[in-house]
């Protein structure tokens, strides 16, 4: 089970603030709804927890998504981010 926080995909954040992938793959201000839509289109099983707060920003309820995935977290985050870019076009 892999956890995806919107901060992992956010182009506007630095690596210290929580971004996990390069800005080349990242998107601006991703939402839980966009992450869910991307996961659905990619065919993944997931569970959303909208009331959760990212530990680095405990005061902001950004939500998170738990995903069933076999490979690495970075591969999944990159795949989701690219799908969000495709959906936004």
Contact map, one row per residue, 1 for C-alpha under 8 A:
11100000000000000000000000000000000000000000000000000000000000000111100000000000000000000
11110000000000000000000000000000000000000000000000000000000000000111100010000000000000000
11111000000000000000000000000000000000000000000000000000000000011110000000000000000000000
01111101000000000000000000000000000000000000000000000000000000011110000000001000000000000
00111111100000000000000000000000000000000000000000000100000001111000000000000000000000000
00011111110000000000000000001111001000000000000000000000000001110000000000000000000000000
00001111110010001110000000000100000000000000000000000100000000000000000000000000000000000
00011111110000000111100000000000000000000000000000000000000000000000000000001000000000000
00001111111000000011100011110100000000000000000000000000000000000000000000001000100000000
00000111111110000010000001111100000000000000000000000000000000000000000000000000000000000
00000000111111000010001001111000000000000000000000000000000000000000000000000000000000000
00000000011111000000000000011000000000000000000000000000000000000000000000000000000000000
00000010011111111110000000000000000000000000000000000000000000000000000000000000000000000
00000000001111111110000000000000000000000000000000000000000000000000000000000000000000000
00000000000011111111000000000000000000000000000000000000000000000000000000000000000000000
00000000000011111110000000000000000000000000000000000000000000000000000000000000000000000
00000010000011111110000000000000000000000000000000000001000000000000000000000000000000000
00000011000011111111000000000000000000000000000000000001000000000000000000000000000000000
00000011111011111111110000000000000000000000000000000000000000000000000000000000000000000
00000001100000100111110000000000000000000000000000000000000000000000000001001000000000000
00000001100000000011111011000000000000000000000000000000000000000000000001001100000000000
00000000000000000011111111000000000000000000000000000000000000000000000000000000000000000
00000000001000000000111111100000000000000000000000000000000000000000000000000000000000000
00000000000000000000011111000000000000000000000000000000000000000000000000000000000000000
00000000100000000000111111100000000000000000000000000000000000000000000000000100110000000
00000000111000000000111111110000000000000000000000000000000000000000000000000100110000000
00000000111000000000001011111100000000000000000000000000000000000000000000000000100110000
00000000111100000000000001111100000000000000000000000000000000000000000000000000000000000
00000100011100000000000000111110000000000000000000000000000000000000000000000000000000000
00000110110000000000000000111111011000000000000000000000000000000000000000000000000000000
00000100000000000000000000001111111000000000000000000000000001000000000000000000000000000
00000100000000000000000000000111111100000000000101000000000001111000000000000000000000000
00000000000000000000000000000011111110000000000000000000000000000000000000000000000000000
00000000000000000000000000000111111111000000000000000000000000000000000000000000000100000
00000100000000000000000000000111111111100000000000000000000000001000000000000001100100000
00000000000000000000000000000001111111110000010100000000000000001000000000000000000000000
00000000000000000000000000000000111111111000000000000000000000000000000000000000000100000
00000000000000000000000000000000011111111100000000000000000000000000000000000001101100100
00000000000000000000000000000000001111111111110000000000000000000000000000000001000000000
00000000000000000000000000000000000111111111100000000000000000000000000000000000000000000
00000000000000000000000000000000000011111111000000000000000000000000000000000000000000000
00000000000000000000000000000000000001111111000000000000000000000000000000000001001000000
00000000000000000000000000000000000000111111100000000000000000000000000000000000000000000
00000000000000000000000000000000000000111111110000000000000000000011100000000000000000000
00000000000000000000000000000000000000110011111000000000000000000011000000000000000000000
00000000000000000000000000000000000100100001111100000000000000001111000000000000000000000
00000000000000000000000000000000000000000000111110000000000000001110000000000000000000000
00000000000000000000000000000001000100000000011111000000000000111100000000000000000000000
00000000000000000000000000000000000000000000001111110000000000111100000000000000000000000
00000000000000000000000000000001000000000000000111110000000011110000000000000000000000000
00000000000000000000000000000000000000000000000011111000000011100000000000000000000000000
00000000000000000000000000000000000000000000000011111100000011110000000000000000000000000
00000000000000000000000000000000000000000000000000111110111111110000000000000000000000000
00001010000000000000000000000000000000000000000000011111110111110000000000000000000000000
00000000000000000000000000000000000000000000000000001111110000000000000000000000000000000
00000000000000001100000000000000000000000000000000000111110000000000000000000000000000000
00000000000000000000000000000000000000000000000000001111111100000000000000000000000000000
00000000000000000000000000000000000000000000000000001111111110000000000000000000000000000
00000000000000000000000000000000000000000000000000001000111110000000000000000000000000000
00000000000000000000000000000000000000000000000000001100111111000000000000000000000000000
00000000000000000000000000000000000000000000000001111100011111100000000000000000000000000
00001100000000000000000000000011000000000000000001111100000111110000000000000000000000000
00001100000000000000000000000001000000000000000111111100000011111000000000000000000000000
00111100000000000000000000000001000000000000000111011100000001111100000000000000000000000
00111000000000000000000000000001001100000000011110000000000000111110000000000000000000000
11110000000000000000000000000000000000000000011110000000000000011111000000000000000000000
11110000000000000000000000000000000000000001111000000000000000001111100000000000000000000
11000000000000000000000000000000000000000001110000000000000000000111110000000000000000000
11000000000000000000000000000000000000000001000000000000000000000011111100010000000000000
00000000000000000000000000000000000000000000000000000000000000000001111100000000000000000
00000000000000000000000000000000000000000000000000000000000000000000111110110000000000000
00000000000000000000000000000000000000000000000000000000000000000000111111110000000000000
01000000000000000000000000000000000000000000000000000000000000000000001111111000000000000
00000000000000000001100000000000000000000000000000000000000000000000000111111100000000000
00000000000000000000000000000000000000000000000000000000000000000000001111111110000000000
00000000000000000000000000000000000000000000000000000000000000000000101111111111000000000
00010001100000000001100000000000000000000000000000000000000000000000000011111111100000000
00000000000000000000100011000000000000000000000000000000000000000000000001111111110000000
00000000000000000000000000000000000000000000000000000000000000000000000000111111111000000
00000000000000000000000000000000001001100100000000000000000000000000000000011111111100000
00000000100000000000000011100000001001000000000000000000000000000000000000001111111110000
00000000000000000000000011000000000000000000000000000000000000000000000000000111111111000
00000000000000000000000000000000000001000100000000000000000000000000000000000011111111100
00000000000000000000000000100000011011000000000000000000000000000000000000000001111111110
00000000000000000000000000100000000000000000000000000000000000000000000000000000111111111
00000000000000000000000000000000000000000000000000000000000000000000000000000000011111111
00000000000000000000000000000000000001000000000000000000000000000000000000000000001111111
00000000000000000000000000000000000000000000000000000000000000000000000000000000000111111
00000000000000000000000000000000000000000000000000000000000000000000000000000000000011111
